[in-house]
Amino acid sequence: LSLDKQVDQYLENNFEKLLSLDDIAAAIGANKYTLCHLYTDAKGYTMIEQLKRIRIAKAKHYLTSSHIPVQDISKMCGFESPSYFGKIFREETGFTPKKYRDFKS
């Protein structure tokens, strides 16, 4: 697999964990600065932006396919706090998690 695909696979498999660039680089076996540069050049966005996209996609799935409390979904998707999750979710979707669930369900 190419380096960017390895990163994407790692992020997809570990999105629920608190990850840093150091964690990602260590898992891939590359220097974090080189990895960041190569990934951004290949994709046009950063690894952290991709991680956020994956987490928001998973959150959307959980919100529309379950009755799991929003606070629990935030933790399941790797966000450190429910308020930060709400902020990021709203920035990405235009909805609070609860409004998204109500609208999409």
C-alpha positions in Angstrom: 0.0 0.0 0.0 1.1 3.6 -0.6 2.0 5.7 2.4 -1.2 7.7 2.2 -3.4 4.6 2.0 -1.5 3.1 5.0 -2.3 6.3 7.0 -6.0 6.2 5.9 -6.2 2.5 6.9 -4.6 3.2 10.3 -6.9 6.2 10.9 -10.0 4.1 10.0 -8.9 1.3 12.3 -8.0 3.6 15.2 -10.4 6.6 15.0 -11.8 6.0 18.5 -8.4 6.5 20.1 -6.8 9.7 21.1 -4.2 10.0 18.3 -1.3 12.3 17.8 0.9 12.8 14.7 3.6 11.0 16.7 1.3 8.0 17.1 0.4 7.9 13.5 4.0 8.2 12.3 5.2 5.5 14.7 2.5 3.1 13.5 3.5 3.7 9.9 7.2 3.7 10.6 8.0 7.1 9.2 9.3 10.5 10.4 6.3 12.6 11.3 7.4 15.6 9.4 8.1 13.7 6.2 4.8 11.8 6.6 2.8 15.0 7.1 4.3 16.5 4.0 3.9 13.5 1.8 0.3 12.9 3.0 -0.8 16.5 2.5 0.9 16.5 -1.0 -0.9 13.3 -2.0 -4.3 14.2 -0.5 -4.6 17.9 -0.4 -5.5 17.9 3.3 -3.8 16.9 6.5 -3.9 13.6 8.4 -5.7 15.3 11.3 -8.3 16.7 8.9 -8.9 13.1 7.6 -9.1 11.8 11.1 -11.8 14.5 11.9 -13.7 13.4 8.7 -13.7 9.8 9.7 -14.8 10.6 13.3 -17.7 12.8 12.0 -18.8 10.1 9.5 -18.8 7.5 12.3 -20.7 9.9 14.6 -23.3 10.5 11.9 -23.7 6.7 11.6 -24.1 6.2 15.3 -26.5 9.2 15.6 -28.8 7.9 12.9 -28.6 4.2 13.5 -28.8 4.0 17.3 -30.2 5.5 20.5 -26.7 5.8 22.1 -26.5 9.1 24.1 -24.6 11.9 22.3 -22.1 12.0 25.1 -21.2 8.3 24.6 -21.0 8.7 20.9 -18.5 11.5 21.4 -16.2 9.2 23.4 -16.8 6.3 20.9 -15.5 8.6 18.1 -12.3 9.7 19.9 -13.3 13.1 21.1 -11.9 14.2 24.4 -15.0 16.1 25.5 -18.7 16.2 24.5 -18.5 20.0 24.1 -15.6 19.8 21.7 -17.4 17.1 19.8 -20.5 19.3 19.5 -18.4 22.2 18.3 -16.6 20.2 15.6 -19.8 18.4 14.6 -21.6 21.7 14.2 -18.7 23.2 12.2 -18.8 20.2 9.8 -22.5 19.6 9.4 -24.3 22.8 10.4 -26.2 20.9 13.0 -25.7 20.0 16.7 -25.5 16.3 17.1 -29.0 16.2 18.7 -30.5 18.2 15.9 -28.8 16.0 13.3 -30.2 12.9 14.9 -33.7 14.4 15.0 -33.5 15.7 11.4 -32.0 12.5 9.9 -34.0 9.9 11.9 
